[in-house]
Amino acid sequence: MIMRWATAALTLAVIALFIFDTTTARHHHHHRSGNGHKPSSDISLWIDQQQIKMFSGVEMEIYVISEGIVLSYLLDPEFENKLPIIPSEVSYVNFTWKSGVKKYYYNFYRLKSFDESILKTPSITIKTQGRVPKRAKEFSVLLPCTGNNSGVAQFGIGLMIETRKGKPLNGTPLHLSLRKECNLREPNPGPCPDGYLGPPHCKKALCYPNCMNGGNCTAPGVCSCPPGFQGPYCEGGTQIYTNFFK
């Protein structure tokens, strides 16, 4: 109980820091525009309210980049130590981004698990390289536990963002080293083949992580997705793929 309270308190403290930095970045950008003119829309990257509520119970957005500015907390050498561990029930993180009126190109050059006996290599629901979409689009970072061991695994994400002339956005590349908790998958009860539940008929397939967004586990490790969703766990909307470069 004490550990859960401490984690919740730490999460809220980090969120408070996010709010302060986001407000500061937006104020600074508006001040630069001068003469009361509305600033031109620039690149932004954030985690939406629904995802943050799942982490902490607080409805708000957390910005990584706001109007072309990488927020200062990401550049703090102690930032990673201040973050709570991503809980075992959270198997993906949704991000939203847009380039605005300018053209930017991205490269997720690093997606790595430092303990693959606990956490598989992270993946994303978009190509690892490409152009940041002009209008707001969502993508997911998938964090699949192996289910073979319990523990906390460290993983790394590296992201470079450049202008169309090849100039890196100030504050990038971003190097993040985060931690994810995983639990041992419960063994299959009963005399059924591996990957199925029973008795009496052993026809219920098992998917780990569970299928998302109303998807059905139709075979061991295979999710059948409803219209509008796709991906290994039905985690991505089709609009992520079909409209990404529009």
C-alpha positions as CSV (number, residue, x, y, z in Angstrom):
1,M,0.0,0.0,0.0
2,I,2.8,2.4,0.9
3,M,4.6,1.6,-2.3
4,R,1.5,2.3,-4.4
5,W,0.9,5.6,-2.6
6,A,4.5,6.6,-3.2
7,T,4.2,5.8,-6.9
8,A,1.0,7.7,-7.3
9,A,2.5,10.7,-5.5
10,L,5.6,10.6,-7.7
11,T,3.4,10.4,-10.8
12,L,1.5,13.5,-9.8
13,A,4.7,15.3,-9.0
14,V,6.0,14.6,-12.5
15,I,2.7,15.6,-14.0
16,A,2.9,18.9,-12.1
17,L,6.4,19.5,-13.6
18,F,5.0,18.7,-17.1
19,I,2.2,21.3,-16.7
20,F,4.7,23.9,-15.6
21,D,7.1,23.3,-18.5
22,T,4.3,23.1,-21.1
23,T,2.8,26.4,-19.9
24,T,6.2,28.0,-19.9
25,A,7.0,26.7,-23.4
26,R,3.6,28.0,-24.8
27,H,4.0,31.4,-23.1
28,H,7.6,31.7,-24.5
29,H,6.5,30.8,-28.0
30,H,3.5,33.3,-27.9
31,H,5.8,36.0,-26.6
32,R,8.3,35.5,-29.4
33,S,5.5,36.1,-32.0
34,G,5.1,39.7,-30.8
35,N,2.5,42.4,-31.7
36,G,-0.3,40.1,-30.5
37,H,-0.2,38.0,-33.6
38,K,-1.1,34.3,-33.3
39,P,2.1,32.2,-33.6
40,S,2.4,29.9,-36.6
41,S,1.6,26.3,-35.8
42,D,4.8,24.3,-35.3
43,I,5.6,20.7,-34.5
44,S,4.1,19.2,-31.3
45,L,4.2,15.7,-29.7
46,W,2.1,14.7,-26.8
47,I,0.3,12.0,-24.8
48,D,-3.5,12.4,-24.8
49,Q,-5.8,12.6,-21.9
50,Q,-7.1,9.1,-22.1
51,Q,-3.7,7.6,-21.8
52,I,-2.6,9.8,-18.9
53,K,-5.8,8.9,-17.1
54,M,-5.0,5.3,-17.4
55,F,-1.6,5.9,-15.9
56,S,-2.5,8.3,-13.0
57,G,-6.3,8.9,-12.9
58,V,-5.7,12.5,-13.9
59,E,-7.3,13.8,-17.1
60,M,-4.7,16.0,-18.9
61,E,-2.3,16.0,-21.9
62,I,1.4,15.7,-21.4
63,Y,3.6,17.4,-24.0
64,V,7.0,16.2,-25.1
65,I,7.3,18.9,-27.8
66,S,5.1,22.0,-27.8
67,E,5.1,24.4,-30.8
68,G,8.6,23.5,-31.8
69,I,10.1,23.4,-28.3
70,V,11.4,20.3,-26.6
71,L,10.3,20.7,-23.0
72,S,13.1,21.2,-20.6
73,Y,12.2,18.3,-18.2
74,L,13.3,15.9,-21.0
75,L,16.7,17.4,-21.0
76,D,17.2,17.0,-17.2
77,P,19.8,14.3,-16.6
78,E,17.8,13.1,-13.6
79,F,14.5,13.0,-15.5
80,E,14.5,9.2,-16.0
81,N,15.1,8.6,-12.3
82,K,12.0,10.7,-11.4
83,L,9.6,8.7,-13.6
84,P,7.6,5.9,-12.0
85,I,7.8,2.4,-13.5
86,I,5.3,1.7,-16.2
87,P,2.9,-0.8,-14.6
88,S,2.4,-4.4,-15.9
89,E,-1.2,-3.8,-17.0
90,V,0.0,-1.1,-19.5
91,S,1.3,-2.7,-22.6
92,Y,1.4,0.3,-24.9
93,V,1.6,4.1,-24.9
94,N,-0.3,6.2,-27.4
95,F,1.3,9.4,-28.7
96,T,-0.2,12.1,-30.9
97,W,1.9,14.5,-33.1
98,K,1.6,17.0,-35.9
99,S,4.2,19.1,-37.9
100,G,2.0,22.1,-38.4
101,V,2.9,24.4,-41.3
102,K,6.5,23.3,-41.5
103,K,7.9,20.0,-42.8
104,Y,9.7,17.7,-40.4
105,Y,11.2,14.2,-40.8
106,Y,11.6,11.7,-38.0
107,N,13.8,8.6,-37.3
108,F,13.1,6.2,-34.5
109,Y,16.7,4.9,-34.6
110,R,16.6,3.1,-31.3
111,L,13.9,0.7,-29.9
112,K,15.6,-1.6,-27.5
113,S,14.9,-3.8,-24.5
114,F,17.8,-4.3,-22.1
115,D,16.3,-7.5,-20.7
116,E,14.6,-9.6,-23.4
117,S,13.8,-12.4,-21.0
118,I,11.3,-10.0,-19.4
119,L,10.4,-7.5,-22.1
120,K,10.4,-8.1,-25.8
121,T,11.9,-5.4,-28.1
122,P,9.5,-2.4,-28.2
123,S,7.9,-1.6,-31.6
124,I,5.8,1.2,-33.0
125,T,2.7,1.2,-35.2
126,I,4.2,3.4,-37.8
127,K,7.4,3.1,-40.0
128,T,10.5,3.8,-38.0
129,Q,11.4,6.6,-40.5
130,G,9.3,9.1,-42.4
131,R,7.6,12.5,-42.4
132,V,5.8,13.8,-39.4
133,P,2.1,14.2,-40.5
134,K,0.8,17.8,-41.0
135,R,-2.4,17.2,-39.1
136,A,-2.7,15.5,-35.7
137,K,-2.2,11.7,-36.0
138,E,-1.9,9.0,-33.3
139,F,0.6,6.2,-33.1
140,S,1.5,3.6,-30.4
141,V,4.7,2.4,-28.8
142,L,4.1,-1.3,-28.0
143,L,5.7,-2.8,-24.9
144,P,5.1,-6.5,-25.0
145,C,6.1,-8.6,-21.9
146,T,7.4,-12.1,-22.7
147,G,5.2,-13.6,-20.0
148,N,8.0,-15.9,-19.1
149,N,9.4,-14.0,-16.1
150,S,8.4,-11.4,-13.6
151,G,10.4,-8.3,-13.0
152,V,11.3,-4.8,-14.2
153,A,13.0,-4.3,-17.5
154,Q,14.7,-1.2,-18.8
155,F,14.1,-0.1,-22.4
156,G,15.4,2.6,-24.6
157,I,13.9,4.9,-27.3
158,G,15.9,7.2,-29.5
159,L,14.1,9.8,-31.7
160,M,15.7,12.2,-34.2
161,I,13.6,15.0,-35.7
162,E,15.0,17.1,-38.6
163,T,13.8,19.9,-40.8
164,R,13.5,19.4,-44.6
165,K,17.0,20.8,-44.8
166,G,18.3,18.2,-42.5
167,K,18.8,20.5,-39.5
168,P,18.0,18.7,-36.2
169,L,15.2,20.2,-34.1
170,N,16.7,21.8,-31.0
171,G,16.7,19.3,-28.1
172,T,16.9,16.3,-30.4
173,P,17.9,13.5,-30.8
174,L,15.9,12.5,-27.7
175,H,17.4,9.6,-25.7
176,L,14.9,8.0,-23.3
177,S,15.7,5.1,-20.9
178,L,12.5,3.9,-19.2
179,R,11.4,1.0,-17.0
180,K,8.5,-1.4,-17.5
181,E,7.1,-3.9,-15.0
182,C,6.1,-7.4,-16.3
183,N,4.4,-10.3,-14.6
184,L,4.8,-14.0,-15.2
185,R,2.0,-15.3,-17.3
186,E,-0.2,-17.8,-15.5
187,P,0.3,-21.4,-16.6
188,N,-2.4,-23.0,-18.7
189,P,-4.8,-24.8,-16.3
190,G,-6.0,-28.2,-17.3
191,P,-5.1,-30.8,-19.9
192,C,-5.3,-28.5,-22.9
193,P,-2.7,-27.9,-25.6
194,D,-0.4,-24.9,-25.0
195,G,-2.1,-21.7,-26.1
196,Y,-5.7,-22.9,-25.3
197,L,-7.9,-22.9,-22.3
198,G,-10.3,-25.5,-21.1
199,P,-11.8,-28.0,-20.2
200,P,-14.1,-29.3,-21.5
201,H,-13.3,-28.5,-25.2
202,C,-10.0,-26.5,-25.0
203,K,-11.2,-24.2,-27.8
204,K,-10.6,-20.8,-26.1
205,A,-7.4,-19.4,-27.5
206,L,-5.0,-17.3,-25.4
207,C,-3.4,-14.0,-26.5
208,Y,-0.8,-12.2,-24.5
209,P,-1.0,-9.2,-24.2
210,N,-4.8,-9.3,-24.5
211,C,-6.4,-8.1,-27.8
212,M,-7.3,-4.3,-27.6
213,N,-10.2,-2.2,-28.9
214,G,-12.7,-5.1,-29.0
215,G,-10.5,-7.5,-30.8
216,N,-11.0,-11.3,-30.4
217,C,-8.3,-13.9,-29.8
218,T,-9.0,-16.4,-32.6
219,A,-5.8,-18.4,-32.3
220,P,-2.9,-18.5,-29.8
221,G,-1.3,-15.1,-30.1
222,V,-3.5,-14.0,-33.0
223,C,-6.0,-11.2,-32.6
224,S,-8.9,-10.7,-35.0
225,C,-9.6,-6.9,-35.1
226,P,-12.9,-5.1,-35.5
227,P,-13.4,-2.6,-38.4
228,G,-11.2,0.4,-38.0
229,F,-8.4,-1.2,-36.1
230,Q,-5.3,-3.3,-37.0
231,G,-1.9,-4.3,-35.6
232,P,-0.7,-7.4,-33.7
233,Y,-3.0,-6.5,-30.7
234,C,-5.6,-4.4,-32.6
235,E,-3.8,-1.4,-31.0
236,G,-3.8,0.9,-34.1
237,G,-6.5,2.5,-36.0
238,T,-6.4,2.1,-39.8
239,Q,-6.3,5.9,-40.2
240,I,-2.8,5.8,-38.8
241,Y,-1.6,3.9,-41.9
242,T,-3.9,5.1,-44.7
243,N,-3.8,8.8,-43.9
244,F,-0.3,9.1,-42.5
245,F,1.4,10.9,-45.4
246,K,-1.6,13.0,-46.4
